Amino acid sequence: MRKINLKSVVWKEGKYYVSQCLDVEVSSFGKTKKESLDMLQEALELYFEDMPVPKKSAIKKPVLASVQLQLQHA
């Protein structure tokens, strides 16, 4: 059995907490942060049953940045 560490982010959306894995496109939700992360872990376990475990590349000093778009609607 191989262990991998995956990064995730959690935020509140309405009355639920949403958790999203930053390494693969898997997300989940729950009524609490803990429940949301527990559900994400379960979703990731199911995801990796059928997918190969990705090789992680080292990302040093990541920065959380915002991008602003100006959209023109027709």
C-alpha distances in whole Angstrom, upper triangle without the diagonal:
4,7,10,13,16,19,22,25,27,31,33,35,38,36,33,30,28,25,24,21,22,19,20,22,21,23,24,27,28,31,29,27,25,25,25,21,20,21,20,16,16,18,15,13,15,16,12,12,15,15,13,11,14,15,17,20,22,24,27,29,29,32,32,35,38,39,43,44,47,48,51,51,54
4,7,10,13,16,19,23,25,29,31,33,36,35,31,29,26,23,21,18,19,16,17,20,19,22,23,26,27,30,28,26,24,24,24,20,19,20,18,15,16,17,14,12,15,15,12,13,15,14,12,9,12,12,13,16,18,21,23,26,25,28,29,32,34,36,40,41,45,45,48,49,52
4,7,10,13,16,19,22,25,28,30,33,32,29,26,24,20,19,16,17,14,15,19,18,19,21,23,24,27,25,23,21,21,21,17,17,18,16,13,15,16,13,11,15,15,12,14,16,15,13,10,12,12,12,15,16,18,21,23,22,26,26,29,32,34,37,39,42,43,46,47,50
4,6,10,13,16,19,23,26,28,31,31,27,24,21,18,16,13,13,11,12,16,15,17,19,21,23,26,24,21,20,21,19,16,16,17,14,12,14,15,11,11,15,14,11,14,16,14,12,8,9,9,9,12,13,15,17,20,19,22,22,26,28,30,33,35,39,39,43,44,46
4,7,10,13,16,20,23,25,28,28,24,21,19,15,14,11,11,9,12,15,14,16,17,20,21,24,22,18,17,19,17,14,15,16,13,11,14,15,11,12,16,15,13,16,18,16,15,11,11,11,9,12,12,13,15,17,16,19,19,23,25,27,31,33,36,37,41,42,45
4,7,10,13,17,20,22,25,25,22,18,16,12,10,7,7,6,9,11,11,12,14,17,19,22,20,17,16,17,15,12,13,14,11,10,13,13,10,12,15,13,12,16,17,15,14,11,10,11,9,12,12,12,15,16,15,17,17,20,22,24,27,29,33,34,37,38,41
4,7,10,14,17,19,23,23,20,16,14,10,9,6,6,6,9,11,11,12,14,16,18,20,18,15,15,17,14,11,14,15,11,11,15,14,12,14,17,15,15,19,20,18,17,14,13,14,11,12,12,11,13,14,12,14,13,16,19,21,24,26,30,31,35,36,39
4,7,10,14,16,19,19,16,13,10,7,5,4,5,8,10,10,10,9,11,12,14,17,15,12,13,14,11,9,12,12,9,10,13,13,11,14,16,15,16,19,20,18,19,16,15,17,14,16,16,14,16,16,14,15,13,16,18,20,23,25,28,29,33,33,37
4,7,11,13,16,17,14,10,8,6,5,7,7,11,12,12,11,9,11,11,13,15,14,10,12,13,10,9,13,13,10,12,16,15,14,17,19,18,19,22,23,21,22,20,19,20,17,19,18,16,18,17,14,14,11,14,15,18,21,23,26,27,31,31,35
4,7,10,13,13,10,7,5,4,7,9,11,14,15,14,12,10,10,9,10,12,10,7,10,11,8,8,12,12,10,13,15,15,15,18,20,19,21,23,25,23,25,22,22,23,21,22,22,20,21,20,17,17,14,16,17,20,22,24,27,28,31,31,35
4,6,10,11,9,6,5,7,9,12,13,17,17,16,15,11,11,9,11,11,10,8,12,12,10,11,14,14,13,16,18,17,18,21,22,22,24,26,28,26,28,26,25,27,24,25,25,23,24,22,19,18,15,16,16,19,20,22,25,26,29,29,33
4,6,7,6,4,6,9,12,15,17,20,20,19,17,13,12,9,10,9,9,8,12,12,10,12,15,15,15,18,19,19,20,23,24,23,26,28,30,29,30,29,28,30,28,29,28,26,27,25,23,21,18,19,18,21,22,23,26,26,29,29,33
4,6,6,6,7,10,12,16,18,21,21,18,17,13,12,9,10,10,11,11,15,14,12,14,17,16,16,19,20,19,21,24,24,24,26,29,29,29,31,29,29,31,29,30,30,28,29,28,25,23,19,20,19,20,21,22,24,24,27,27,30
4,6,8,10,13,16,20,21,25,24,22,20,16,14,11,11,10,12,13,16,15,14,17,19,18,18,22,22,21,23,26,26,26,29,31,32,32,34,33,32,35,33,34,34,32,33,31,28,26,23,23,22,23,23,24,26,26,28,28,31
4,7,10,13,17,20,22,25,25,23,20,16,14,10,9,7,9,11,14,13,12,15,17,16,17,20,21,21,23,25,26,26,29,31,32,32,34,33,33,35,33,35,35,33,34,32,30,28,25,26,25,26,27,28,30,30,32,31,34
4,6,10,13,17,19,22,21,19,17,13,10,7,6,5,7,9,11,10,8,12,14,12,13,17,17,17,19,22,22,22,25,27,28,28,30,29,29,32,30,32,32,30,31,30,27,26,23,24,23,25,26,27,29,29,32,31,34
4,7,10,13,16,19,19,17,14,11,9,5,5,6,6,6,9,8,6,9,11,11,11,14,16,15,17,20,20,20,23,25,26,26,28,26,26,28,26,28,28,26,28,26,24,23,20,22,21,23,25,26,29,29,32,32,35
4,7,10,13,16,15,13,11,7,6,4,7,9,9,8,10,10,6,8,11,10,9,13,14,13,14,17,18,17,20,22,23,23,25,23,23,25,24,25,25,24,26,25,22,21,18,20,19,21,23,24,27,27,30,30,33
4,7,10,12,12,11,9,6,5,6,8,11,10,8,10,10,6,6,9,8,6,10,12,11,11,15,16,15,17,20,21,20,22,20,20,22,20,22,22,21,23,22,19,19,17,19,19,21,23,25,28,28,31,31,35
4,6,9,9,8,6,4,7,9,12,15,14,12,13,13,9,9,12,10,7,10,12,10,10,14,15,13,15,18,19,17,19,17,17,19,17,19,19,18,20,20,17,17,15,17,17,19,22,23,26,26,30,30,33
4,6,6,6,6,6,9,12,15,18,17,14,14,15,11,10,12,11,8,9,12,10,8,12,13,12,13,16,17,15,16,14,13,15,13,15,16,15,18,18,15,17,15,17,18,20,23,24,28,28,31,32,35
4,6,7,8,9,12,15,18,21,19,16,17,18,15,13,16,15,12,13,16,14,12,15,16,14,15,18,19,16,16,14,12,14,12,13,14,12,15,15,12,13,12,14,16,17,21,22,26,26,30,31,34
4,7,9,11,14,17,20,23,22,19,19,20,17,15,17,16,12,13,15,13,11,14,15,12,12,16,16,13,13,11,9,10,8,10,12,11,15,16,13,15,15,17,19,20,23,25,28,29,32,33,36
4,6,9,12,16,19,23,22,19,20,20,16,15,16,15,11,12,14,11,9,12,13,9,10,14,13,11,11,10,9,11,11,13,15,15,18,20,17,18,17,19,20,21,24,25,28,28,31,32,35
4,7,10,14,17,21,21,19,20,19,15,15,16,14,11,13,14,11,9,13,13,10,12,15,14,12,14,13,12,15,14,16,18,18,21,22,19,20,18,19,20,20,23,23,26,26,29,29,32
4,7,11,14,18,18,16,16,15,12,11,13,11,7,10,10,7,7,10,10,8,10,13,13,12,14,13,13,17,16,18,20,20,23,23,20,21,19,21,21,22,25,25,28,28,31,31,34
4,7,11,14,15,13,14,12,9,9,11,9,6,9,10,7,8,12,12,11,13,16,16,16,18,17,17,20,19,21,22,21,24,24,21,21,19,21,21,22,24,25,28,27,30,30,33
4,7,11,12,11,11,9,6,8,9,6,5,9,9,7,9,12,12,12,15,17,18,18,20,19,20,23,22,24,25,24,27,26,24,24,21,23,23,24,26,27,30,29,32,32,35
4,7,8,8,10,7,4,8,9,7,7,11,11,10,13,15,15,16,19,20,22,22,24,23,23,26,25,27,27,26,28,28,25,25,22,24,23,25,27,28,30,30,33,32,35
4,5,7,8,5,4,8,9,7,9,12,12,12,15,17,17,18,21,22,24,24,27,25,26,29,27,30,30,29,31,30,27,27,24,26,26,28,29,31,33,33,36,35,38
4,7,8,6,7,10,11,11,13,15,16,16,19,20,21,22,25,26,28,28,30,29,30,32,30,33,33,31,33,32,29,29,26,27,27,29,30,32,34,34,37,36,39
4,5,5,6,9,10,11,12,14,15,16,18,20,21,22,24,26,28,28,30,28,28,31,29,31,30,29,30,29,27,26,24,26,26,29,30,32,34,35,38,37,41
4,6,5,6,9,10,10,12,14,15,16,18,20,21,22,25,27,26,27,25,26,27,25,27,27,25,26,25,23,23,21,23,24,26,28,30,33,34,37,37,40
4,5,5,6,9,10,10,12,14,15,17,19,20,21,23,25,25,26,24,25,27,25,27,27,26,27,26,25,25,23,26,26,29,31,33,36,37,40,40,43
4,5,5,6,8,10,11,12,14,15,17,18,20,21,24,24,26,24,25,27,26,28,29,28,29,29,27,27,25,27,28,30,32,34,36,36,40,39,42
4,5,5,6,9,10,10,12,14,15,16,18,20,22,22,24,22,23,25,24,26,26,25,27,26,24,24,22,24,24,27,28,30,33,33,36,36,39
4,5,5,6,9,10,10,12,14,15,16,18,21,20,22,19,20,22,21,23,23,23,24,24,22,23,21,23,24,27,29,31,34,34,37,37,41
4,5,5,6,9,10,11,13,14,16,17,20,20,21,19,21,23,22,25,25,25,27,27,25,26,24,27,28,30,33,34,37,37,40,40,43
4,5,5,6,9,10,11,12,14,16,18,18,20,19,20,23,22,25,26,26,28,28,26,27,25,27,27,29,31,33,35,35,38,38,41
4,5,5,6,9,10,10,12,14,16,16,18,16,17,20,19,22,22,22,25,25,22,23,21,24,25,26,29,30,33,33,36,36,39
4,5,5,6,9,10,11,13,15,15,16,14,16,18,18,21,22,22,24,25,23,25,23,26,27,29,32,33,36,36,39,39,42
4,5,5,6,9,10,11,14,14,16,15,17,20,20,24,25,25,28,29,27,28,26,29,30,31,34,35,38,38,41,40,43
4,5,5,6,9,10,12,12,15,14,16,19,19,22,24,24,27,28,25,27,25,27,28,29,31,32,35,34,37,37,40
4,5,5,6,9,10,10,12,11,12,15,15,19,20,21,24,25,23,25,23,26,27,28,31,32,35,35,38,38,40
4,5,5,6,9,10,11,11,13,16,17,20,22,23,26,28,26,28,27,29,30,32,35,35,39,38,41,41,44
4,6,5,7,9,12,12,15,18,19,23,25,26,29,30,28,30,28,31,31,32,35,35,38,38,41,40,42
4,6,6,6,9,10,12,15,16,20,22,23,26,28,25,27,26,28,29,30,32,33,36,35,38,38,40
4,5,5,6,6,9,13,14,18,20,22,25,27,25,27,27,29,30,31,34,35,38,37,40,40,43
4,6,8,9,13,16,18,21,24,26,29,31,29,31,30,33,34,35,37,38,41,40,43,43,45
4,7,9,12,16,18,21,24,26,29,31,29,31,31,33,33,34,36,37,40,39,41,41,43
4,6,9,12,14,18,21,22,26,28,26,28,28,30,31,31,34,34,37,37,39,39,41
4,6,9,12,15,18,21,24,27,25,28,28,30,31,32,35,35,38,38,41,41,43
4,7,9,13,15,18,21,23,22,25,25,27,29,30,33,34,38,38,41,41,44
4,6,9,12,14,18,21,19,22,23,25,27,27,31,31,35,35,38,39,42
4,7,10,12,16,19,18,21,22,25,27,28,31,32,36,36,40,41,43
4,6,9,12,15,14,18,19,21,24,25,29,30,34,35,38,40,42
4,6,10,13,12,16,18,20,23,24,28,29,33,34,37,39,42
4,6,10,10,14,16,19,22,23,27,29,33,34,38,40,43
4,7,7,10,13,15,18,20,24,26,30,31,35,37,40
4,6,9,13,15,19,21,24,27,30,33,36,38,42
4,7,10,12,16,19,22,25,29,31,35,37,40
4,7,9,13,15,19,22,25,28,31,33,37
4,6,10,12,16,19,22,25,29,31,34
4,7,10,13,17,20,22,26,28,32
4,7,10,13,17,19,23,25,29
4,7,10,13,16,19,22,25
4,7,10,13,16,19,22
4,7,10,13,16,19
4,6,10,12,16
4,7,10,13
4,6,10
4,6
4
